Structure formats: C-alpha cells, structure tokens
Amino acid sequence: MKLSKIALAMAALSVASSALAHGYIESPASRAYMCKQGKNIDCGAVQYEPQSVEKSSGFPSGTMPPDGQLASAGIANYSQLDRQSLNAWTKTPITPGPHEFVWYHTAPHKTNNWRYYITKQNWDPNKPLTRDQFELTPFCTVNGNGQAPTMRKAMSCNVPQRTGYQVIYGVWEIADTANSFYQVVDVDFGNGEVKPDGPGENTEWSKTLSGQIAGNNLNEGDKVIARFFDASGEVTALRTELTIASAEQRDANRWAYDLAQQINATRQDVRVGMRDESGEVSPVHGANSVYVREGSPLKSVAISYEEQKPVVNETIALTNLRYSTIDHGKATVIFHVDTRGEVSFEAHVMNHMGAEKGYLKQEMDNAGQDVTMTLNNVTAGHHMLKYYATNKAGILFAQDVLNMMLENAPSGDVPAQYDYTFPDGLASYKAGTVVLQPKDGKTYQCKPVPFSGYCKQWGRYATQYEPGVGTYWKEAWALTGKRHGR
C-alpha cells in the first residue's frame, strides 16, 4: 500500500476542506451558499459544504431529485434545505432582464451544461418545491462542451418577467459522471403586481432594500444591530439595536420579528416585514424584507452582532494527514491530533456519495498523538474525513471536512501483513513478516532471532529495533529494496 501524505496545519484547514468537492452558485447567492455565509439559519450540515449538493441527473424529466426534495437533491444530510415558506429564506432582490450568474467550482468537472429554471408566477411559496411549481423549460442553458470549466464561471442569462418571491433552480450537469449539482436561489422581484388603480392602491413602500432582517440564533445578553446604508456608507442615525432579553427571544425567527416591530415603531422612513397585495407591510417570524419609498437614498440593510460568547479554552489541531492505498477493500487513515484541555473527538470517513466507511470517537485530555482509522468496503475515489471537537460543557468549538483521493494499490506490490498499525507495546512478529513503515513509505522484512522463529521485539518503549528508524534496526530488519506502491 502507498502512503500519501498531506501536511495540514489548522490554519490551512479551510483551504484543504474544499479542495476536492464540487460547486455552488455564488451570485446571486444560492440558499446553500447563504447558509455558509450565515445569512440563512438552521441549515444543518450544508452550511459547511454548500458545494456538495450532488445527486443523479434527472431534472426535470426524471425522478431525481425527488419532488419535495429539490433543494436538498434528496440528500438526507441536507434535508433542512427543503423547508419551504414565504419567509423561511433570505432573498436576493432581482429584476427581469440580463443578469450574471456565477458558479464557484471547487472541483471543475467536465461539463455537459448549466441550466436555469424559474417558478411559475402563481406558484405557492408555502408548499414544498416540486416540478409542477416550476416552468420546466429552462430560461437559460449554457453549453459546457464536455470541458472542465474555470474555478469561477460567470454566464449571462435573460431572467423572465416575474413579481414577488420566486425561486431559480440551477442545475450543473456533469459529463464524466451520471450526476448533477443542484442549487436553489431565492429571489425577490418586488411587488410589481400592485397597481395604483387596483385594490392595492397603497403603494407607499415600493422599493426593496438589498439584505433582510434575519440571522443566527443568539444567547441571552447578545445584541443584534440593524444597520442601513446609502451610496456613501452607513446611515448611523437609522442604526437600531435589540438586546436578547429572554430564552424565547434567542430564536432567530423571534428576534427578527421583535426587531422588525421596533424599527417600524421608531423609524419613519423604512418599513420591515412582508408586503401583502394591498401594499401593507407587517413583520413576520422569519426573514423580514425592508421597504422604503421611491426615491429613498437607502440601498441596503445588514445585520451585525455583539455576542456574549461562552469562553472556550480548549483547542485542537490536526496535522500530518496520510492515507494508504486500497488493499482488498481496506485502507487506513492516520493523522496527528494535538489538544489542549479535555476534548471529545469524533471523526467519520465518508465516500463521495456519503456512505460511511470508518468511524472513531474518543476522549482526549491534553493529548498529542497519532490517530488511526481503519476503513472497510472501500473503492477508489474521493473520500472525506469529517471531524468534530466538543468540550466538557458540550460546546462544539471546532469542525472541518478534509478531502482524500484514495487509490487502489498497484499490482505487484510487496504484501504487508501489518500495515500502519504497529502495536502500542512490545510485540513479536514471525520471521519473514513484511511491514510498511509509514514514516518513510518503505517496506521491511524482519530477520529471525536464532532458535525462535520470531523477529526482535520493539514497541512504544523499546524502539531501537523499529524498522528504518531505531538505532539498531538493521539487526532486526532487511530493507526490501522497494518503496511500497511506487
């Protein structure tokens, strides 16, 4: 088995975590990407990997992704994306006509095309997203010509005429697999259907600002701040603050409603909430839009926080990630963990489709040690090491996703009976045993001790005979002359 090595400092984990997984719509920001940005809440795992909403190709003529699960692509870990209501998600203001759509490809696959669909004007935003909610002819198709795109791919599309809240469904169809990547984009065209001479003659609040009154769940004592901006910067006179005063108010839907009410009661030039067909604006428990009169210089609104975060003294760092090639469906992953304080460490290894191939959970107290995970039923391809670190108070203070590309062992390799998992204490090996030393990637065959038929013992506290490393290793081992798997 070959040992691949990636030196990973904790500071660089965010770069490594996206190296092999896939793509999302960056502009206008998709629902999943807004989860990563913190503009959408209660998103679950997708906030860490918006690029991984991938499933079998099939929209719109096939059965995949299933109706009601279009946003998550039918992936159970991302099911929170399928929550659907008028005010569940942050929306991007948009107008009909030419617009630039930007995909960010964290791993550029060979591409058939990118397609964009839009909901029907009379769709019901409080019902699950299904095919019958969408126009099933894409309003924009961009050919990929079977080539791998650039990391950031911009494309111009002519967005159809719509009013109010709509959903755009982006599909990136891959050429070299049977899969596609799916992205939901929540947009707001404004309430253009309200006519001055119609039943909704109150059109005072006709302009929608960029941004919404929405955000994260908070803790008592935290402060949430609504900040308003014009072309010159923040209009500080409009800044509105709310201090979270109760356990009930910690919920993002609750404080968004309360803050909207506070703004409406104290400001005369903005209204916060959802606008009905009559033009009236009322706060909702969820994401609230901000409306101003036509001609207002205001451009956008943003939410910021002053959080009373609990003090976390524990730390964790993962370094020296390495992994074997695959031998008869098995592989091994090794990495070094350094912790400060008492830490509960949990790690999963998943394949590209999310099937678990290895699991480990252990308690660590000021540890500095190598951790070994054995993987079973493994096939070559992309795998992910997901880890979580929690302190004694139950606070999750670190997590990440590290990517690995596992390969099959080349034919003709020297077999290694004890790859990677050398015993923790003293141990004996039968004469002729071949092992792989992960520290140099070479294989060694042990020499027998006279009259015993076994190799010389070595272990954690007797390392002088450790192959290739110990002071007297040559007395116990013979280098096979091959660098394993290379």
C-alpha positions as CSV (number, residue, x, y, z in Angstrom):
1,M,0.0,0.0,0.0
2,K,1.2,3.5,-0.8
3,L,1.2,6.2,1.8
4,S,0.1,9.6,0.6
5,K,0.9,12.5,2.9
6,I,-0.7,15.9,3.3
7,A,0.8,18.3,5.9
8,L,-2.2,20.2,7.2
9,A,-1.8,23.0,9.8
10,M,-5.0,24.0,11.5
11,A,-4.8,27.5,9.9
12,A,-4.9,26.0,6.5
13,L,-7.8,23.6,7.0
14,S,-10.4,25.8,5.4
15,V,-8.4,25.7,2.2
16,A,-7.9,22.0,2.2
17,S,-11.5,21.2,3.1
18,S,-12.8,22.3,-0.3
19,A,-10.0,21.0,-2.5
20,L,-12.0,18.1,-4.0
21,A,-15.6,18.9,-3.6
22,H,-17.6,20.5,-6.1
23,G,-19.6,23.6,-6.8
24,Y,-22.3,26.1,-5.9
25,I,-23.9,29.3,-7.2
26,E,-22.0,32.2,-5.8
27,S,-24.0,35.0,-7.4
28,P,-26.9,35.6,-6.9
29,A,-26.1,33.6,-3.7
30,S,-27.8,30.3,-3.5
31,R,-29.8,29.1,-0.5
32,A,-27.0,26.7,0.4
33,Y,-24.3,29.4,0.0
34,M,-26.2,31.8,2.1
35,C,-26.2,29.1,4.8
36,K,-22.4,29.1,4.6
37,Q,-22.4,32.9,4.8
38,G,-24.7,32.9,7.9
39,K,-27.5,34.7,6.1
40,N,-29.7,31.6,6.3
41,I,-30.0,29.8,9.6
42,D,-31.0,26.3,10.8
43,C,-29.4,24.8,7.7
44,G,-27.7,21.8,9.1
45,A,-24.6,20.2,7.6
46,V,-24.9,22.0,4.2
47,Q,-23.6,25.3,5.8
48,Y,-20.1,23.6,5.8
49,E,-20.3,22.1,2.3
50,P,-22.7,24.0,0.0
51,Q,-20.6,22.7,-2.9
52,S,-21.8,19.1,-2.3
53,V,-25.5,19.2,-3.2
54,E,-25.0,16.4,-5.8
55,K,-27.3,13.7,-7.0
56,S,-28.2,11.6,-10.1
57,S,-29.1,13.7,-13.1
58,G,-32.8,13.8,-13.9
59,F,-34.4,17.2,-13.5
60,P,-37.0,17.9,-14.9
61,S,-38.0,14.8,-16.9
62,G,-36.6,12.1,-14.5
63,T,-37.5,11.2,-10.9
64,M,-34.3,12.5,-9.4
65,P,-34.1,14.7,-7.4
66,P,-37.5,13.7,-5.8
67,D,-40.3,16.3,-5.7
68,G,-40.4,18.0,-2.4
69,Q,-36.6,17.5,-2.0
70,L,-35.3,19.6,-4.9
71,A,-33.3,22.0,-2.7
72,S,-31.5,19.1,-0.9
73,A,-31.3,17.0,-4.1
74,G,-32.8,14.2,-1.9
75,I,-29.7,14.0,0.3
76,A,-30.8,13.3,3.9
77,N,-28.0,15.3,5.5
78,Y,-29.1,18.4,3.7
79,S,-32.9,18.0,4.2
80,Q,-33.1,21.3,6.1
81,L,-32.8,23.0,2.7
82,D,-36.3,21.6,1.8
83,R,-38.0,23.7,4.5
84,Q,-40.3,26.0,2.4
85,S,-42.4,29.0,3.3
86,L,-42.8,32.6,2.3
87,N,-40.3,33.9,4.9
88,A,-38.0,30.9,5.6
89,W,-35.0,32.1,3.5
90,T,-33.1,35.2,2.8
91,K,-33.9,36.6,-0.7
92,T,-31.8,38.5,-3.2
93,P,-33.6,41.4,-4.9
94,I,-33.6,41.0,-8.7
95,T,-35.2,42.5,-11.8
96,P,-36.2,40.9,-15.1
97,G,-33.7,41.1,-17.9
98,P,-30.0,40.3,-18.3
99,H,-28.2,39.0,-15.2
100,E,-24.9,37.4,-14.5
101,F,-24.9,34.0,-12.8
102,V,-21.7,32.8,-11.2
103,W,-20.8,29.2,-10.3
104,Y,-17.9,28.6,-8.0
105,H,-16.4,25.2,-8.9
106,T,-14.3,23.9,-6.1
107,A,-13.5,20.9,-8.3
108,P,-14.1,21.6,-12.0
109,H,-15.8,18.5,-13.6
110,K,-16.1,18.0,-17.3
111,T,-19.5,19.6,-18.1
112,N,-22.5,19.0,-20.3
113,N,-24.3,22.2,-19.4
114,W,-25.6,24.6,-16.8
115,R,-29.4,25.1,-16.8
116,Y,-31.7,27.6,-15.0
117,Y,-35.4,27.1,-14.3
118,I,-37.8,29.5,-12.5
119,T,-41.0,29.1,-10.6
120,K,-44.3,30.0,-12.2
121,Q,-45.7,33.4,-11.4
122,N,-48.6,31.8,-9.4
123,W,-46.5,29.2,-7.5
124,D,-47.3,28.7,-3.8
125,P,-44.2,29.6,-1.8
126,N,-45.6,27.8,1.3
127,K,-45.7,24.4,-0.3
128,P,-42.7,22.1,-1.0
129,L,-40.7,22.7,-4.1
130,T,-41.9,20.3,-6.8
131,R,-41.7,20.1,-10.6
132,D,-45.2,21.5,-11.0
133,Q,-44.1,24.7,-9.2
134,F,-41.6,25.4,-12.0
135,E,-41.6,26.3,-15.7
136,L,-40.0,23.1,-17.0
137,T,-38.3,24.7,-19.9
138,P,-35.1,26.4,-18.8
139,F,-35.0,30.1,-19.3
140,C,-31.2,29.8,-19.8
141,T,-28.9,27.0,-20.9
142,V,-25.1,27.3,-21.2
143,N,-23.2,24.6,-23.1
144,G,-20.2,23.1,-21.3
145,N,-18.9,21.3,-24.5
146,G,-17.6,18.4,-22.3
147,Q,-14.8,20.6,-20.9
148,A,-13.8,21.4,-17.3
149,P,-14.7,25.0,-16.5
150,T,-12.7,27.6,-14.7
151,M,-12.9,27.7,-10.9
152,R,-15.2,30.7,-11.1
153,K,-17.6,30.6,-14.1
154,A,-19.8,33.6,-15.0
155,M,-22.6,33.4,-17.5
156,S,-25.1,35.8,-18.8
157,C,-28.8,34.9,-18.7
158,N,-32.0,36.8,-19.5
159,V,-34.3,36.4,-16.5
160,P,-38.0,36.3,-17.3
161,Q,-40.6,38.8,-16.1
162,R,-41.9,38.0,-12.6
163,T,-43.1,39.7,-9.4
164,G,-42.7,38.9,-5.8
165,Y,-40.8,36.0,-4.3
166,Q,-39.6,33.4,-6.8
167,V,-37.1,30.5,-6.8
168,I,-34.5,29.9,-9.5
169,Y,-33.3,26.3,-9.8
170,G,-29.7,25.9,-11.1
171,V,-28.5,22.6,-12.5
172,W,-24.9,21.9,-13.3
173,E,-24.9,18.6,-15.4
174,I,-21.6,16.7,-15.3
175,A,-20.3,15.0,-18.4
176,D,-17.9,12.4,-16.9
177,T,-20.4,11.1,-14.2
178,A,-24.1,10.4,-14.1
179,N,-24.6,13.2,-11.6
180,S,-25.6,16.8,-11.5
181,F,-25.2,19.6,-8.9
182,Y,-28.4,21.4,-7.8
183,Q,-28.7,24.9,-6.3
184,V,-31.8,26.8,-5.2
185,V,-31.7,30.6,-5.4
186,D,-34.3,32.6,-3.6
187,V,-35.0,35.9,-5.3
188,D,-37.4,38.8,-4.9
189,F,-38.7,40.8,-7.9
190,G,-40.6,43.2,-5.8
191,N,-44.4,43.7,-5.7
192,G,-44.9,44.9,-9.2
193,E,-48.3,43.4,-9.5
194,V,-49.7,46.1,-7.2
195,K,-51.4,48.7,-9.4
196,P,-52.2,52.3,-8.2
197,D,-55.7,52.0,-9.6
198,G,-56.3,48.5,-8.3
199,P,-57.3,47.0,-5.0
200,G,-53.8,47.6,-3.7
201,E,-53.6,51.4,-4.1
202,N,-51.4,51.8,-1.0
203,T,-48.0,51.5,-2.7
204,E,-46.1,53.9,-0.5
205,W,-43.4,51.2,0.3
206,S,-42.5,50.4,-3.3
207,K,-38.7,49.8,-3.1
208,T,-37.0,46.8,-1.5
209,L,-33.5,47.2,0.0
210,S,-30.8,44.6,-0.5
211,G,-30.5,42.4,2.6
212,Q,-33.0,41.3,5.2
213,I,-33.7,41.4,8.9
214,A,-32.6,37.8,9.6
215,G,-29.7,35.9,11.1
216,N,-28.5,33.5,13.7
217,N,-29.9,32.1,16.9
218,L,-28.4,34.0,19.8
219,N,-27.9,33.9,23.5
220,E,-29.4,36.0,26.3
221,G,-27.4,39.2,26.6
222,D,-26.3,39.2,23.0
223,K,-27.1,42.3,21.0
224,V,-28.3,42.3,17.4
225,I,-28.0,45.5,15.3
226,A,-29.8,46.6,12.1
227,R,-27.5,48.9,10.0
228,F,-28.7,50.8,7.0
229,F,-26.6,52.0,4.1
230,D,-26.8,54.5,1.2
231,A,-24.3,55.1,-1.6
232,S,-21.9,56.9,0.8
233,G,-21.9,54.3,3.6
234,E,-23.8,53.6,6.8
235,V,-26.6,56.0,7.9
236,T,-25.8,55.8,11.6
237,A,-29.0,57.7,12.6
238,L,-31.0,54.7,11.5
239,R,-29.0,52.1,13.4
240,T,-31.4,50.0,15.6
241,E,-30.3,47.7,18.4
242,L,-32.1,44.9,20.2
243,T,-30.7,43.1,23.3
244,I,-31.8,39.5,23.6
245,A,-33.7,39.5,26.9
246,S,-35.2,36.0,27.3
247,A,-34.7,32.4,26.3
248,E,-37.7,32.7,23.9
249,Q,-36.2,35.7,22.2
250,R,-32.9,33.8,21.4
251,D,-34.6,32.1,18.5
252,A,-33.7,33.9,15.2
253,N,-37.3,33.9,14.0
254,R,-38.4,35.5,17.2
255,W,-35.8,38.3,17.5
256,A,-36.3,39.1,13.8
257,Y,-40.0,39.7,14.4
258,D,-39.2,41.8,17.5
259,L,-36.5,43.9,15.8
260,A,-38.8,44.5,12.8
261,Q,-41.5,45.8,15.2
262,Q,-39.0,48.0,16.9
263,I,-37.8,49.5,13.6
264,N,-41.3,50.1,12.4
265,A,-42.2,51.9,15.7
266,T,-39.2,54.1,15.8
267,R,-38.3,54.9,12.2
268,Q,-40.5,56.8,9.7
269,D,-38.5,56.2,6.5
270,V,-38.4,52.4,6.4
271,R,-40.9,49.5,6.9
272,V,-39.8,46.0,7.8
273,G,-41.8,42.8,7.2
274,M,-43.6,41.2,4.3
275,R,-45.7,43.2,2.0
276,D,-49.2,42.0,1.1
277,E,-51.1,42.6,-2.1
278,S,-52.6,45.8,-0.6
279,G,-49.1,47.2,-0.1
280,E,-49.2,46.9,3.7
281,V,-46.0,45.8,5.4
282,S,-46.2,43.6,8.5
283,P,-43.5,41.8,10.5
284,V,-43.2,38.0,10.3
285,H,-41.5,35.4,12.4
286,G,-38.6,34.7,10.0
287,A,-36.7,36.6,7.3
288,N,-38.1,40.2,7.0
289,S,-37.6,42.4,4.0
290,V,-37.0,46.1,4.3
291,Y,-39.0,48.6,2.2
292,V,-38.6,52.3,1.5
293,R,-40.4,54.9,-0.5
294,E,-39.5,55.5,-4.1
295,G,-36.6,58.0,-4.3
296,S,-35.1,57.0,-1.0
297,P,-31.3,57.1,-1.0
298,L,-31.1,53.9,1.1
299,K,-29.6,50.9,-0.7
300,S,-29.2,48.0,1.7
301,V,-29.5,46.7,5.2
302,A,-27.2,44.4,7.2
303,I,-27.3,42.6,10.5
304,S,-24.4,42.6,12.9
305,Y,-24.0,41.2,16.4
306,E,-22.3,41.8,19.7
307,E,-22.4,38.3,21.1
308,Q,-21.7,37.2,24.7
309,K,-20.0,34.0,23.6
310,P,-19.0,31.4,26.2
311,V,-15.3,31.2,26.8
312,V,-13.7,28.2,25.2
313,N,-10.2,27.4,26.4
314,E,-9.9,24.1,24.6
315,T,-8.1,23.8,21.3
316,I,-7.5,21.1,18.7
317,A,-5.1,20.9,15.7
318,L,-5.0,18.1,13.1
319,T,-1.8,17.7,11.1
320,N,0.2,15.1,9.1
321,L,-2.8,13.5,7.4
322,R,-1.8,10.5,5.4
323,Y,-3.7,7.5,3.9
324,S,-2.9,4.2,2.4
325,T,-3.8,2.8,-1.0
326,I,-6.7,0.3,-1.0
327,D,-5.9,-3.4,-0.5
328,H,-8.8,-5.9,-0.8
329,G,-11.3,-3.2,0.1
330,K,-9.4,-1.9,3.1
331,A,-7.5,1.2,3.7
332,T,-6.0,3.1,6.6
333,V,-6.0,6.8,7.5
334,I,-3.6,8.3,10.0
335,F,-3.3,11.8,11.3
336,H,-1.9,13.6,14.3
337,V,-4.1,15.3,16.9
338,D,-2.9,17.9,19.4
339,T,-5.5,19.0,22.0
340,R,-5.4,21.5,24.9
341,G,-7.9,20.6,27.6
342,E,-10.4,17.8,27.8
343,V,-11.9,17.3,24.3
344,S,-14.4,14.8,22.9
345,F,-13.1,14.0,19.4
346,E,-15.3,12.4,16.8
347,A,-14.4,11.5,13.2
348,H,-16.2,9.9,10.2
349,V,-14.8,8.9,6.8
350,M,-17.4,9.0,4.1
351,N,-17.1,8.2,0.4
352,H,-18.2,10.6,-2.3
353,M,-21.8,9.6,-2.1
354,G,-21.9,10.0,1.7
355,A,-21.6,6.3,2.8
356,E,-19.7,5.9,6.0
357,K,-16.5,3.8,5.7
358,G,-14.9,4.5,9.0
359,Y,-15.8,5.9,12.4
360,L,-13.9,6.9,15.6
361,K,-14.8,8.7,18.8
362,Q,-12.6,9.1,21.8
363,E,-11.9,11.4,24.7
364,M,-8.6,13.3,24.8
365,D,-7.1,15.2,27.6
366,N,-4.1,17.5,26.6
367,A,-3.2,14.9,24.0
368,G,-0.6,14.8,21.3
369,Q,-1.0,11.5,19.5
370,D,-1.4,9.8,16.1
371,V,-4.9,8.5,15.5
372,T,-5.5,5.6,13.2
373,M,-8.8,4.8,11.4
374,T,-9.4,1.6,9.5
375,L,-11.7,1.8,6.5
376,N,-13.7,-1.1,5.2
377,N,-15.5,-1.8,1.9
378,V,-13.6,1.0,0.2
379,T,-13.4,1.7,-3.5
380,A,-11.1,4.1,-5.2
381,G,-12.2,7.7,-5.4
382,H,-13.0,10.8,-3.4
383,H,-13.4,10.4,0.4
384,M,-14.0,12.9,3.2
385,L,-12.7,12.9,6.7
386,K,-15.2,14.9,8.8
387,Y,-14.3,15.7,12.4
388,Y,-15.9,17.4,15.4
389,A,-14.4,18.6,18.7
390,T,-16.6,19.3,21.7
391,N,-15.5,20.4,25.2
392,K,-16.9,19.2,28.6
393,A,-19.6,21.9,28.5
394,G,-20.9,20.4,25.3
395,I,-19.8,23.3,23.2
396,L,-18.8,22.3,19.6
397,F,-15.7,24.5,19.1
398,A,-14.1,23.0,16.0
399,Q,-15.1,21.0,13.0
400,D,-14.0,20.6,9.4
401,V,-14.1,18.4,6.3
402,L,-10.7,17.1,4.9
403,N,-10.6,15.5,1.5
404,M,-8.7,12.5,0.3
405,M,-8.4,10.8,-3.1
406,L,-8.0,7.1,-2.3
407,E,-6.3,4.9,-4.9
408,N,-6.0,1.1,-5.5
409,A,-2.7,-0.4,-4.7
410,P,-0.7,-1.0,-8.0
411,S,-0.3,-4.7,-8.9
412,G,3.0,-6.3,-7.9
413,D,3.3,-4.5,-4.6
414,V,5.1,-6.3,-1.8
415,P,2.3,-7.5,0.6
416,A,2.5,-6.0,4.1
417,Q,0.7,-8.0,6.8
418,Y,0.9,-5.3,9.5
419,D,0.5,-2.1,7.5
420,Y,0.2,1.1,9.6
421,T,-1.0,-0.4,12.9
422,F,2.2,-1.2,14.7
423,P,1.4,-2.4,18.3
424,D,1.4,0.1,21.1
425,G,3.5,-2.0,23.4
426,L,6.2,-4.7,22.9
427,A,5.2,-7.2,20.2
428,S,6.7,-10.1,18.3
429,Y,6.5,-10.8,14.6
430,K,7.1,-14.1,12.9
431,A,10.2,-14.4,10.9
432,G,9.8,-13.1,7.3
433,T,6.9,-10.7,8.1
434,V,6.9,-7.8,5.8
435,V,5.7,-4.4,7.1
436,L,5.2,-1.0,5.7
437,Q,6.8,1.8,7.8
438,P,4.5,4.9,7.4
439,K,7.3,7.2,8.4
440,D,9.3,6.6,5.2
441,G,6.8,4.7,3.0
442,K,9.2,1.7,2.6
443,T,8.7,-2.0,3.3
444,Y,10.9,-4.1,5.6
445,Q,11.2,-7.9,6.2
446,C,12.2,-9.0,9.7
447,K,15.1,-11.2,10.4
448,P,14.5,-14.2,12.7
449,V,16.0,-14.3,16.2
450,P,18.1,-17.5,16.3
451,F,16.2,-20.6,17.6
452,S,12.9,-18.7,18.0
453,G,11.5,-18.1,14.5
454,Y,10.4,-14.6,15.5
455,C,11.7,-11.1,14.8
456,K,13.3,-9.0,17.5
457,Q,10.7,-7.2,19.7
458,W,10.1,-3.4,19.5
459,G,7.3,-1.1,20.6
460,R,6.5,2.2,22.2
461,Y,9.1,1.9,24.9
462,A,11.6,-0.2,23.0
463,T,12.1,1.5,19.7
464,Q,15.8,0.6,19.0
465,Y,14.6,-2.1,16.6
466,E,11.8,-0.1,14.9
467,P,12.3,-0.7,11.1
468,G,14.2,2.1,9.3
469,V,14.1,4.3,12.4
470,G,15.5,2.6,15.5
471,T,19.2,2.8,16.3
472,Y,19.7,-0.9,15.7
473,W,17.0,-1.6,13.1
474,K,19.4,-3.2,10.7
475,E,20.0,-6.0,13.2
476,A,16.2,-6.9,13.1
477,W,15.1,-5.9,9.6
478,A,16.1,-6.0,6.0
479,L,15.0,-3.3,3.6
480,T,13.1,-5.0,0.7
481,G,14.5,-2.5,-1.8
482,K,11.1,-1.3,-2.8
483,R,9.3,1.9,-1.9
484,H,5.8,0.4,-1.4
485,G,3.2,1.2,-4.0
486,R,5.6,3.5,-6.0
